[in-house]
Amino acid sequence: MTADREVDVVGKACPLPLIELAKAVRTLQPGQTVRITGNDPIFEESIVELCREAGHEVLETDRRGRTVCMLIRVRPEPGRR
């Protein structure tokens, strides 16, 4: 699946991946997708927690060695799930 936005945070330590994801999400409309790729040891866990708290949906997770690529759908507007 193609993403509406790509964010590469390989080599960046948390919390920078979270900050970059939050910036990307602000540029997208509800329902659009962002693919984020990182390799910090707590990257996947941190992104999943952020999505859970913000209401975004993790659609795909691809692990290749230490690198994790996640496709996320931006949460719908309140009342539209």
N, C-alpha and C positions, 0 to 999 in steps of 0.2 A: 504494500500500500504506500502510495506517495504521501508526503507530508506537505502541509502548506508552508511550513517554516522549518529550517534545520538549524540546530545549535550544537556546536562542537566544543566541548569543555574538557577534552582529553588533556591531561597534564595539569589541570586545575584542581585544587583541593577544596573540599567543602569548607565554607558555605558558598563559595563562588558559583558552583553549578546551580545551586538553588536561586541565587540572585539572577543569573543569566536566564534561567527558565522563567522566573517571574517577569523579567523584562520582555521576553518573547511572548508570553501569554497576553500581556497588556496590548500587544499589537494585533492580536487575533480576535476574530468574532467567535461567539459561542458556537460550538460544533466543529470548528476548524481544528487542525491537528498540528502538532509540533513533534519533531523527532530530535531527541537529545542523546548525545553520545559522550560518555565519560569513562574514566578509569580509576577514580579515587576509591579506596577500599570501602568507604561507606556510601558511595554514589547511589547505587540502586536502592538501598534501604532509605536513604534520605529523600529521594525523588518519590518513592511510593508513599512515604509519610506525608510529604507536601501535597501530593495529589489527593490523598484521602482527606486531609484537612480542608483543602480548597474545593473539593467536589469534582476534580478533573478525573478522567477515566484513562487508566493505562490499558492501551489496546494490544500492544506487543512488547515483548522483551526478548532481545537477542544477546546472548553472551558469547563472546569470543575471547577466550583467555581472560585477562583482567579487564578487557573493554566490554562495556555494556551499552547497548543501544535500545532506547525506549521510545515508543510511539504513544503520544498522549493526545486525547481529545479534550479540548477546552470545555469546561462545564457549561451546561446550558444556562440560560437566564433563569432566575428564580421562577418557579411555577411551570417550567417547560422541561420535563425530564423524559 
